[in-house]
Amino acid sequence: MADLGAMQDQLDTMCAIASRHEGSLLPGSGPRVGVYMSRAPTVPSPGLYEPMVCVVLQGAKRVMFGDQVLRYDPASYLVATVELPAQGCILDASVDQPYIAASMALNREVLAELLCEVPDRGQGETAGFAVSPMTPELLEAWLRLLTLFDRPGEAGIMGPLIEREILYRLLQGPQGAMVRQAALADSRLSRIRAAIGWIRAHFTATLRVEALAEIAGMSVASFHRHFKAATAMSPLQYQKALRLQEARRLLVAHADAAATAYRVGYESASQFSREYARMFGNPPARDAALLRGGAGEPVAA
């Protein structure tokens, strides 16, 4: 059994490091690593999760990808292998015990280099995200990675080495098959990512599922099934989430609601208003005013 006391000591050390470098990115040319804090629970807020691994050092967070709801805390870690619109909220946080988390972007090139060193367990499902139990080996590697915030002169050399170890641990873990698919150029997950890339680049355009299936090299039925498995939403739901998140960004910058609706691809301002309120809880103008006042800001990890 893992030494829970030792793991808690490691978490405490990592929290102290993160507190000294709140909101910072690891310096140097190594892995893209950030630390985040919140001193209060938050309401559900939208955001786009890039491919990454996230560890919570203190507190807890809930995130919803499509129709899937996940909770993660210091006993677990989150892996996302595709770009995912999401709604997330911090559950446990206070001034004395803030929510503290760290994230590292998934480097597909480094993953690809490691594939030959880890047995292939088969493709499995085309999942694009998962929460798994934290292990002592993975936590210890994260501790050494975060220590580099206090030793920025070592980050450029040691960072890539520790990044490789963390990715190796992920490939060996319960989500190894999913992480492997993210690195393979012609896996089902990579083909779904190609279709996601098209949607992100053309989210204002009319979406034709047949064209997306062709990009992914799949039949329409197979594409629908694997897209839903990877993102927990349909292609149309994915596009809608992107449109509404971009609309929210424009509205906070004082854009007109009707003009914003057409700018993000809606043909009906009334339909835009209904769908916006359904996602964010308030009509466009009201929501934008609340955001300008500092309410409901999204959290990065």
Buried (B, 14 or more C-beta within 10 A) or exposed (E): EEEEEEBEEBBEBBBEBBBEBEEBEBBBEBBBBBBBBBEEBBEBBBBBBEBBBBBBBBBBBBBBBBEBEBEBBBEBBBBBBBBBBBBBBBBBBEEEEBBBBBBBBBBBEBBBEBBEEBEEEEBBBBBBBBBBEBBEBBBBBBBBBBBBBEEBEEBBEBBBEBBBBBBBBBBBBEBBBBBBBBBBEEBBBBBBBEBBEBBBEBBBEEBEBEEBBBBBEBEEEBBBBBBBBBBBBBBEBBBBBBBBBBBBBBBBEEBEBBEBBBBBBBEEBEEBBEBBBEBBEBEBEEBBEBBEEEEBEBBBB
